[in-house]
Amino acid sequence: MSQQIMDLVDATSMKPETPSFDIGDTVDVHCLIHEGQKSRTQVFTGTVIGRSGKGAREMFTVRRIVAGRGVERKFPVHSPRIDKIEVKRSSVVHRAKLYFLRDRVGKAVRLKERRR
């Protein structure tokens, strides 16, 4: 009974259409930022290095290099603050998590592009 209630609550908070993207894809995540009375869209571009969770609690991690430092950010897939997710480039990967990219610098971070 309690699982049915949880599923009902999850269904109300999920987006009707979620974008399809995989691990290793380079994505643009358009986030809504509220500053005082104003709101704007900020784009976070990077490589998806992991996905976790299921249903309304599904999350994905995006990594990019800013000023020589690695920056990672976790986003909920069904968050109302995420306006859209655009896939810029797909890569060939053979792992579910790309945490090994944290140790790499420069050209070693590149992934082989997937032909469509």
N, C-alpha and C positions, 0 to 999 in steps of 0.2 A: 504494500500500500504506500509506504513512504517513498519507495523508488518511483512509483507512478507520479507522485506529487512533484518530486525532484525533476523528472522528465518534463512535466508540464511547465514548471518554472523555467527550465532551460529553453524550452521551445519558444517562450514569449520573448526571451532576451536575444535570440539568435537572429542574424540577418537573413533575409529571404534568399539572397544570392551571394555566395562567397567566391572570390576569385580563385582560379586554380593556379597554384604555383608549387614548385618542388624545392627540395634542398639543392643548393648550388645556383639557384637563379639569382640574377641581379634584378632587384626590384626598386621601384620608387614608392615609398609609403607616404601618402598625403595625410598629415595629421592636422586636426583642428586645434589651434592654440588660442586660449582665451586670456586676454590681457586687459584687465579692468572691464570696461564696457564694450571693447572691441574684440573681434575674433578674426583670425587669419589662418591661412593654410600654410604649413611648413612641410617641405619635402625632405624626407630622410632616404638617401640612396645608399644601397649596400647589397651585400651578398647574404642570402638566407643560409645560416649555418646550422639551424636546428628547428624542429617543430616538436611540441609536446602538448599533452592534454587531449581532450575529446569533447565534442559538443560545444557548449557555450564557454567552457573553460579552456579552449584551445589557444595556444600561444605560439609565436614564432620569434626567433632571434635573428636580427640583422646586424651585420658587422661591416664597418667601413674604416678607412684610414683617414684621419684628419690631422694635418700638421705633423706627420710622422708617428702618430700615436693611434693605436687601435681603439675604436669606439664601438661598443655593442649596446643594442637596445632591444628590449623585449616588448612585443606588441600583442595584445589580444586580437584574435582574428575578428571577433564579433563586436568589437568596441564601437560605440557610437561616435567616438572621437576620431576614428579612422575614416576618412572620406572615401579614399579608394586606394587600391594597390595595383600598380602597373608593372608588368613583367617586361624588362628591357632586354634581357639576354638569358638564355638557358645554357646550362653547363652539364657536361657528363660527369657524374659522380658515382662512386660505388659504395658509399657509406650513408648511414642515416643521420649522423652528426659530423659536422666538419670542424670540430674543435682543434684539429691539427693546424688549421690556418692561423691560430693565435700565435704560434711559434715562428711563423714565416714572415719574411720582410721582402719588400720590393717585388721583383718579377716572380719570385717563388710563390706568391699568393695567387697568381693567375690560374684559372681553371680552363680546361679544354671546352670549346664551345660545341653545343649540340646542334647538329644540322636538322632542320625541319623540312 
